[in-house]
Amino acid sequence: MSKISSIGIPTFDQMSQPPSRKVLVIIGAGGMGLPLARRLGSGRHILLGDFSPTVLSAALTTLHNEGHTATSQTLDIASYTSVFSLAATASALGPIAAIIHTAGVAPGSATAKQIFEINLLGTANVIQAFLPVVDAGTSLVCIASMAGSMVPLSSSLETHLATASLDTLLQHAEINVENEDPGMAYGMSKRGNQLRVQSAAKSWGRKGARVNSVSPGIISTALVQGQLAAPGGDRMREMIEGSAVGKIGTVGDVEGVVAFLVGEEAKFVTGVDLLVDGGGSGGMGVVRMGFGI
């Protein structure tokens, strides 16, 4: 066998080893994260990252019961060190096919400070921490929100959100981390996600990788159902009824768009945000958002 292998034919030992599975990283294992893992995880090693051990355990049980190969790692999305550790784990498992970043918090369940740290800084952490470990063909999709397209921001703030270093991202005259209205903080953070993705496209492109964002409208998740039942839910129902399609969105509506972005048919698509809101934001003008996905 040594003579045969010397001319490039695999040895028996090499042929008996299955090729490394490509890795699918899902950040945020509840809400949209678990459905996306199930949709995109077939034949891949799924790596789940989430702040909650309980959510991770439940998601792993579901995936294992359905025959998927999956592991998990607890994650503090607001900590670059924690996100970089997840990226290193993913790289050690095999070539990374896709990273789907769904983690986030919304007004009503989080303060402005938490929204800025988790939604805005957290997404910037993901974009920067995974860049060193991606390969040609890797695709990152960050879940933003239609709220990001519906807040009035100055050109100075937009430039800052797109390009500021991680340690200065939350430091701007127009960012009131401690006392901002949570709804406005949510819209600002999601606009920051869209801008950060656009800004990162070139650096990811140098490695043959792509980065895009998806901005859902009002999607029927457990979080949104809670907000519909809370004070202020009437406003959300008005927006749903006033949308072009006249109904609430489903996680499946978002899944299909994410699947497109990480697939071969989208290999020439990068640095863009795809709005998936059922026509909810069209013609509404600029408003202060009080809800999240």
C-alpha positions as CSV (number, residue, x, y, z in Angstrom):
1,M,0.0,0.0,0.0
2,S,2.9,2.4,0.7
3,K,3.9,2.2,-3.0
4,I,0.4,2.9,-4.2
5,S,-0.2,5.7,-1.8
6,S,3.0,7.4,-3.0
7,I,1.3,8.1,-6.3
8,G,-1.7,9.7,-4.8
9,I,-4.1,6.8,-4.2
10,P,-5.5,6.8,-0.7
11,T,-4.4,4.0,1.7
12,F,-7.0,1.7,3.3
13,D,-6.7,3.7,6.5
14,Q,-7.4,6.9,4.7
15,M,-10.4,5.4,2.8
16,S,-11.9,4.1,6.0
17,Q,-12.0,7.5,7.6
18,P,-15.1,9.5,6.7
19,P,-14.5,13.0,5.5
20,S,-15.0,15.8,8.1
21,R,-18.6,17.0,8.2
22,K,-19.0,20.6,7.4
23,V,-20.0,22.7,10.4
24,L,-23.2,24.7,10.8
25,V,-23.0,27.2,13.7
26,I,-26.3,28.4,15.2
27,I,-26.0,31.3,17.6
28,G,-29.2,31.5,19.7
29,A,-30.7,28.0,20.1
30,G,-34.3,29.0,20.7
31,G,-36.8,31.1,18.7
32,M,-35.5,31.0,15.1
33,G,-32.3,29.2,15.9
34,L,-33.7,25.7,16.5
35,P,-35.9,25.6,13.4
36,L,-33.0,26.8,11.3
37,A,-30.7,24.1,12.7
38,R,-33.3,21.5,11.8
39,R,-33.8,23.0,8.3
40,L,-30.1,23.4,7.4
41,G,-28.3,20.8,9.6
42,S,-28.8,17.6,7.7
43,G,-25.4,16.0,7.0
44,R,-23.6,18.6,9.0
45,H,-22.2,18.9,12.5
46,I,-24.4,21.5,14.2
47,L,-22.7,23.6,16.9
48,L,-25.2,25.5,19.0
49,G,-24.2,28.6,21.1
50,D,-26.6,30.1,23.6
51,F,-26.5,31.9,27.0
52,S,-29.0,29.5,28.6
53,P,-27.8,26.0,29.4
54,T,-31.5,25.0,29.7
55,V,-32.2,26.2,26.1
56,L,-29.1,24.4,24.8
57,S,-30.1,21.2,26.5
58,A,-33.6,21.2,25.1
59,A,-32.4,22.0,21.6
60,L,-29.7,19.3,21.7
61,T,-32.3,16.7,22.8
62,T,-34.6,17.7,19.9
63,L,-31.8,17.5,17.3
64,H,-30.4,14.2,18.6
65,N,-33.8,12.7,18.7
66,E,-34.2,13.6,15.0
67,G,-30.9,12.0,14.1
68,H,-28.7,15.1,13.8
69,T,-25.1,15.4,14.9
70,A,-25.0,18.3,17.3
71,T,-22.9,19.7,20.2
72,S,-23.3,22.9,22.2
73,Q,-21.3,25.6,24.0
74,T,-22.6,28.2,26.4
75,L,-22.0,31.7,25.1
76,D,-22.1,35.3,26.3
77,I,-22.6,37.1,23.0
78,A,-21.6,40.5,24.5
79,S,-18.1,39.1,25.3
80,Y,-15.7,39.0,22.4
81,T,-13.6,36.3,24.3
82,S,-16.7,34.1,24.6
83,V,-17.6,34.5,20.9
84,F,-14.0,33.9,19.8
85,S,-14.0,30.7,21.9
86,L,-17.1,29.5,20.0
87,A,-15.4,30.3,16.7
88,A,-12.4,28.3,17.7
89,T,-14.5,25.3,18.7
90,A,-16.3,25.5,15.3
91,S,-13.1,25.6,13.4
92,A,-11.7,22.6,15.3
93,L,-14.8,20.5,14.3
94,G,-14.3,21.0,10.6
95,P,-14.7,23.4,7.8
96,I,-17.4,25.9,8.6
97,A,-20.3,25.9,6.0
98,A,-22.5,28.6,7.6
99,I,-23.0,30.7,10.7
100,I,-26.5,31.8,11.5
101,H,-26.7,34.5,14.2
102,T,-30.2,34.7,15.7
103,A,-29.4,35.7,19.3
104,G,-31.0,38.9,20.5
105,V,-33.3,40.7,23.0
106,A,-36.2,43.0,22.6
107,P,-37.9,45.9,24.4
108,G,-40.2,44.7,27.2
109,S,-37.8,41.9,28.1
110,A,-34.5,43.9,28.2
111,T,-33.1,47.3,29.2
112,A,-31.6,49.7,26.6
113,K,-28.1,48.7,27.9
114,Q,-28.8,45.0,27.4
115,I,-30.2,45.7,23.9
116,F,-27.1,47.7,22.9
117,E,-24.7,45.1,24.4
118,I,-26.4,42.0,23.1
119,N,-27.9,43.1,19.8
120,L,-25.4,45.7,18.6
121,L,-22.0,44.7,20.2
122,G,-22.9,41.0,20.1
123,T,-23.4,41.0,16.3
124,A,-20.2,43.0,15.8
125,N,-18.4,40.4,18.0
126,V,-19.7,37.6,15.8
127,I,-18.6,39.2,12.5
128,Q,-15.1,39.9,13.8
129,A,-14.5,36.7,15.9
130,F,-15.4,34.3,13.1
131,L,-13.5,36.1,10.3
132,P,-10.1,34.4,11.1
133,V,-11.7,30.9,10.9
134,V,-13.9,31.1,7.8
135,D,-13.0,29.5,4.5
136,A,-14.0,30.0,0.9
137,G,-17.7,29.3,0.7
138,T,-18.5,30.1,4.3
139,S,-21.7,32.2,4.7
140,L,-22.7,34.2,7.7
141,V,-26.3,35.4,8.1
142,C,-27.2,37.8,10.9
143,I,-30.8,38.2,11.9
144,A,-31.6,42.0,12.1
145,S,-35.1,43.5,12.0
146,M,-37.3,45.8,9.9
147,A,-37.0,48.1,12.9
148,G,-33.5,48.9,11.6
149,S,-34.9,50.5,8.5
150,M,-37.3,52.7,10.4
151,V,-35.3,54.8,12.7
152,P,-33.8,58.3,11.9
153,L,-30.1,58.2,12.4
154,S,-27.5,60.8,11.5
155,S,-24.8,60.1,9.0
156,S,-22.2,60.4,11.7
157,L,-23.9,57.7,13.8
158,E,-24.4,55.4,10.8
159,T,-20.7,55.7,10.0
160,H,-19.8,54.9,13.6
161,L,-22.1,51.9,13.8
162,A,-20.6,50.5,10.6
163,T,-16.9,51.0,11.3
164,A,-16.1,51.7,15.0
165,S,-13.8,49.3,16.8
166,L,-15.4,46.9,19.3
167,D,-14.1,48.8,22.3
168,T,-15.6,52.1,21.1
169,L,-18.8,50.9,19.4
170,L,-21.1,51.9,22.2
171,Q,-19.3,55.2,22.7
172,H,-21.0,57.9,20.6
173,A,-22.7,61.2,21.5
174,E,-26.0,59.8,20.1
175,I,-25.9,56.5,21.9
176,N,-27.3,56.8,25.4
177,V,-26.5,53.3,26.7
178,E,-28.0,53.7,30.1
179,N,-31.1,55.8,29.5
180,E,-32.2,55.4,25.9
181,D,-35.8,54.4,25.2
182,P,-35.6,50.6,24.8
183,G,-37.7,50.8,21.6
184,M,-35.3,53.3,20.1
185,A,-32.3,51.3,21.3
186,Y,-33.7,48.3,19.5
187,G,-34.1,50.1,16.2
188,M,-30.6,51.6,16.5
189,S,-29.0,48.3,17.3
190,K,-30.7,46.6,14.3
191,R,-29.7,49.4,12.0
192,G,-26.2,48.8,13.3
193,N,-26.4,45.1,12.4
194,Q,-27.4,46.0,8.8
195,L,-24.6,48.5,8.5
196,R,-22.0,46.3,10.1
197,V,-22.7,43.5,7.7
198,Q,-22.4,45.8,4.7
199,S,-19.1,47.2,6.0
200,A,-17.7,43.7,6.7
201,A,-18.4,42.3,3.2
202,K,-15.1,43.2,1.7
203,S,-12.9,41.7,4.5
204,W,-15.0,38.5,4.4
205,G,-14.8,38.5,0.6
206,R,-11.0,38.4,0.7
207,K,-11.4,34.9,2.3
208,G,-14.0,33.8,-0.3
209,A,-16.7,34.1,2.4
210,R,-20.0,36.0,2.4
211,V,-21.9,37.9,5.0
212,N,-25.5,39.1,4.8
213,S,-28.4,40.1,7.1
214,V,-32.1,39.3,7.1
215,S,-34.6,41.8,8.6
216,P,-37.8,40.1,9.6
217,G,-41.0,42.0,10.3
218,I,-43.4,40.7,13.0
219,I,-42.8,37.0,13.1
220,S,-44.8,34.6,15.3
221,T,-42.2,33.5,17.8
222,A,-42.8,32.9,21.6
223,L,-41.3,36.4,22.2
224,V,-43.6,38.1,19.8
225,Q,-46.7,36.3,21.1
226,G,-45.8,37.5,24.6
227,Q,-45.5,41.1,23.3
228,L,-48.9,40.8,21.5
229,A,-50.5,39.9,24.8
230,A,-48.7,42.7,26.7
231,P,-49.7,46.4,26.9
232,G,-48.8,47.9,23.5
233,G,-49.8,44.8,21.7
234,D,-52.6,46.6,19.9
235,R,-50.0,48.7,18.0
236,M,-48.4,45.5,16.7
237,R,-51.8,44.1,15.6
238,E,-52.5,47.3,13.7
239,M,-49.1,47.0,11.9
240,I,-49.9,43.3,11.0
241,E,-53.3,44.3,9.7
242,G,-51.9,47.2,7.8
243,S,-49.2,45.2,6.1
244,A,-49.3,44.3,2.4
245,V,-50.1,40.6,3.2
246,G,-52.3,41.4,6.2
247,K,-51.0,38.6,8.5
248,I,-48.3,37.8,10.9
249,G,-45.2,36.1,9.5
250,T,-44.0,32.6,10.4
251,V,-40.5,31.3,11.2
252,G,-40.8,29.3,8.0
253,D,-41.0,32.6,6.0
254,V,-37.6,33.6,7.4
255,E,-36.1,30.1,7.1
256,G,-36.5,30.0,3.3
257,V,-34.6,33.3,2.9
258,V,-31.8,32.2,5.2
259,A,-31.6,28.9,3.3
260,F,-31.2,30.9,0.1
261,L,-28.5,33.1,1.4
262,V,-26.3,30.2,2.7
263,G,-26.9,28.2,-0.5
264,E,-25.1,28.0,-3.8
265,E,-27.7,30.1,-5.6
266,A,-26.7,33.1,-3.5
267,K,-22.9,32.8,-4.0
268,F,-22.9,36.2,-5.7
269,V,-24.9,37.9,-2.9
270,T,-23.0,39.5,0.0
271,G,-23.1,42.7,2.0
272,V,-26.8,43.1,1.7
273,D,-29.9,43.1,4.0
274,L,-33.0,41.3,2.8
275,L,-36.3,42.7,4.2
276,V,-38.8,39.9,5.1
277,D,-41.7,41.8,6.6
278,G,-44.7,41.1,4.4
279,G,-44.8,44.7,3.3
280,G,-45.2,45.9,6.8
281,S,-42.7,48.7,6.6
282,G,-43.6,50.0,3.2
283,G,-45.2,53.4,3.3
284,M,-45.1,53.6,7.1
285,G,-42.4,56.2,7.2
286,V,-40.0,56.6,10.1
287,V,-41.4,55.5,13.4
288,R,-40.1,54.7,16.8
289,M,-40.3,50.9,17.2
290,G,-41.5,49.4,20.4
291,F,-41.2,45.7,19.6
292,G,-38.7,43.0,18.4
293,I,-38.7,39.8,16.5
